[in-house]
Amino acid sequence: MLVLIEAGILAYTFGKNEIRSVETYILEALSKRVQTKAEDLAHSPNTFRLGLDAKEDKLPEFFTRALLSPLLPPSGSAVTTCKNIRGESFYCGFAFVPEMKVWAFDFVEEETLMRAVLRRLEEVAPFILLLLIASLALTFILSKFLLAPLRRFATASEVIAEGRYEEVSLPLDRRDEVGDLAQAFKKMIADLKEREINLQLSGEKLAHSARLASLGQMGASIAHEVKNPLTSMMGYAKVLMNKSSDPEVKEAAEVIQKESERCNQILQQMLRFARNDPKESKPYSLKEVLLSVLLLLKAEARSRQIELKAESILDSIVLGSAQQVQQVLINLIMNAFHASKSGMQVTLRMREENSKVIVEVEDHGAGIPADIQPKIFDPFFTTKSKIEGTGLGLSVAQEIVMQEGGTLSFTSEDGKGSIFRISLPLP
């Protein structure tokens, strides 16, 4: 289409210039011819002419004085367009002869101009045809060079839409703008793959969180159901202690009561953990939170043969959600268990500093390698297997602590363990 438009513009421009050139040539030739006839008028009585007297006129057929008189120049010569009595167009030339008081007259049919132009076009037609063929060939080459990669991009888009990233074929070997576009396309594909993986991981995390929530609700129901018979056991154990005179029975009843009370405390903490309200914000004792965490995780530490130790437990009062902080502490301590080996120690300690209370969880495990420390708070990042952990990533734990107005940080040395610090503002 572009070639045809170019050819049309070229033909119009060339034809216009050619018509002007031929017209100029014919008018100049007619002017010279009529001047020559004026000079030879005395020797050529048959020359067409117009005189001051109509009797002196000698005009060609279909031309009349009435048609030509308005065109006569007062002196000299003139060339102009004219028409005969049939309305046919001509180029008419006039030259005044003062000695004879007549005007020499000559004419050329206007069709002669078109014949001259057509003749000239016939001469240059091979050149125009060659130019048109060259333009078509050049257009084909350019379209092949530019449109072929674009078709590859269109095909690649269809393949990407179907999720078949590995089957994408791009012109990456080119060193022009198309190659730059291919590189940008490649980066876009890599970003799409990464986002798809992250979405999949996010879905797995959400499903895992839903399972944990279901387990929490089930645990709360079980705790409610167990509390009733446990209360009865504690009551009967107390009755045995008061009424029995047998020392062995009294001792057994006392053990039953103490262990029942211990079970009751664990159930209370489970219920407290299950009633988590993220929007809760009220003063609470951080000491009570730490003691409840120690009580909940004591059995886990014993099963792993890890010593769970508490140092400098202060009775600091903090404003916020006790359940949220408890959840973060359980996660950090469980992480410390996973990083520790049998026989190691995990320490929980507190201190107040610059209107803040700082809770530290320290382990003496393998530590965090330096190359992954910058990623430790990234969403979806984990070094654990799917069966380990509480389902609460460090990125979520950090977000919870920030919602409480505090910060979560860590220091770690490869091979020497890690210390995670929760810093919360004091009211």
RAZICOR-V937921 format. One record per run of one state. SS is the DSSP state (2 for helix, 1 for strand, 0 for the rest). FROM is the first residue (numbers start at 0). LEN is the number of residues. If there is no record, write none. Layout:
BEGIN
ss & from & len
SS & FROM & LEN
SS & FROM & LEN
END
This chain:
BEGIN
ss & from & len
0 & 0 & 1
2 & 1 & 38
0 & 39 & 9
1 & 48 & 3
0 & 51 & 2
2 & 53 & 3
0 & 56 & 1
1 & 57 & 1
0 & 58 & 6
2 & 64 & 7
0 & 71 & 5
1 & 76 & 7
0 & 83 & 5
1 & 88 & 9
0 & 97 & 4
1 & 101 & 8
0 & 109 & 1
2 & 110 & 51
0 & 161 & 3
2 & 164 & 3
0 & 167 & 9
2 & 176 & 67
0 & 243 & 3
2 & 246 & 28
0 & 274 & 7
1 & 281 & 4
2 & 285 & 18
0 & 303 & 3
1 & 306 & 5
0 & 311 & 5
1 & 316 & 4
0 & 320 & 1
2 & 321 & 18
0 & 339 & 5
1 & 344 & 9
0 & 353 & 2
1 & 355 & 8
0 & 363 & 6
2 & 369 & 4
0 & 373 & 20
2 & 393 & 10
0 & 403 & 3
1 & 406 & 7
0 & 413 & 3
1 & 416 & 10
0 & 426 & 1
END
